[in-house]
């Protein structure tokens, strides 16, 4: 989807199907208009983050994970067209 956004932004395409988060980004938002595809027309594409074994004992990785599952991060993600993260057990 990133390449479709690049084509639309560079005017090498008149239309593109891109992630809502890309459509809401300042560069795309200011370049034209968008229409959200109705939810019933596609299967959701789950996204997430992971803390690797190597990062499991790193304070910065723990802080990042804690932030990404916070109410503040949920608000930011939703503003950019993304769903908040739900933590699953290890």
Legacy VTK file of the C-alpha trace (Angstrom):
# vtk DataFile Version 3.0
C-alpha trace
ASCII
DATASET POLYDATA
POINTS 90 float
0.000 0.000 0.000
2.915 2.351 0.561
3.829 2.282 -3.110
0.246 3.116 -4.109
0.426 6.136 -1.787
3.705 7.220 -3.396
2.185 6.958 -6.881
-0.831 9.027 -5.834
1.275 11.609 -4.004
3.662 12.005 -6.962
0.659 12.323 -9.331
1.718 9.186 -11.228
-1.705 7.790 -10.290
-4.995 9.624 -10.033
-6.400 7.253 -7.425
-4.972 4.691 -5.008
-6.216 2.211 -2.431
-4.048 2.867 0.606
-4.128 2.366 4.366
-6.330 4.859 6.189
-3.346 5.761 8.376
-1.488 6.865 5.222
-4.493 8.827 3.960
-4.616 10.682 7.284
-0.886 11.501 7.268
-0.194 15.222 6.694
1.419 14.772 3.255
-1.528 12.799 1.862
-4.214 14.679 3.781
-3.080 17.955 2.243
-2.754 16.495 -1.282
-6.383 15.643 -1.911
-9.331 13.853 -0.405
-10.075 10.308 0.674
-13.030 8.020 1.194
-12.866 5.181 3.696
-13.730 1.758 2.277
-16.715 0.377 4.231
-15.675 -2.247 6.797
-17.983 -4.913 5.376
-16.129 -4.907 2.036
-12.822 -6.285 3.321
-11.222 -8.453 5.967
-9.246 -6.486 8.548
-5.470 -6.633 8.349
-4.268 -7.159 11.917
-1.180 -5.216 12.919
0.821 -5.284 16.095
4.165 -4.906 17.751
6.453 -7.418 19.396
9.122 -7.289 22.058
11.815 -9.762 21.035
13.680 -12.043 23.436
16.695 -9.821 22.988
14.645 -6.781 23.968
12.715 -8.438 26.795
15.187 -7.303 29.460
15.751 -3.824 28.009
14.087 -0.967 29.913
13.471 1.024 26.725
11.641 -1.904 25.100
9.485 -2.296 28.224
8.750 1.439 28.241
7.793 1.329 24.549
5.468 -1.645 25.110
3.894 0.055 28.123
3.311 3.229 26.123
1.884 1.405 23.092
-0.732 -0.241 25.320
-1.622 2.977 27.163
-4.753 5.094 26.766
-2.596 7.901 25.339
-1.247 5.656 22.579
-4.752 4.313 21.875
-5.963 7.869 21.325
-3.058 8.653 18.980
-3.534 5.422 17.019
-7.265 6.037 16.601
-6.633 9.591 15.400
-4.469 8.108 12.649
-6.959 5.453 11.572
-5.492 2.531 13.536
-6.988 0.298 16.195
-5.489 0.335 19.689
-3.395 -2.658 20.709
-4.773 -5.456 22.850
-2.102 -7.258 24.838
-2.040 -11.028 24.571
-0.234 -13.186 27.113
3.265 -14.424 26.217
LINES 1 91
90 0 1 2 3 4 5 6 7 8 9 10 11 12 13 14 15 16 17 18 19 20 21 22 23 24 25 26 27 28 29 30 31 32 33 34 35 36 37 38 39 40 41 42 43 44 45 46 47 48 49 50 51 52 53 54 55 56 57 58 59 60 61 62 63 64 65 66 67 68 69 70 71 72 73 74 75 76 77 78 79 80 81 82 83 84 85 86 87 88 89
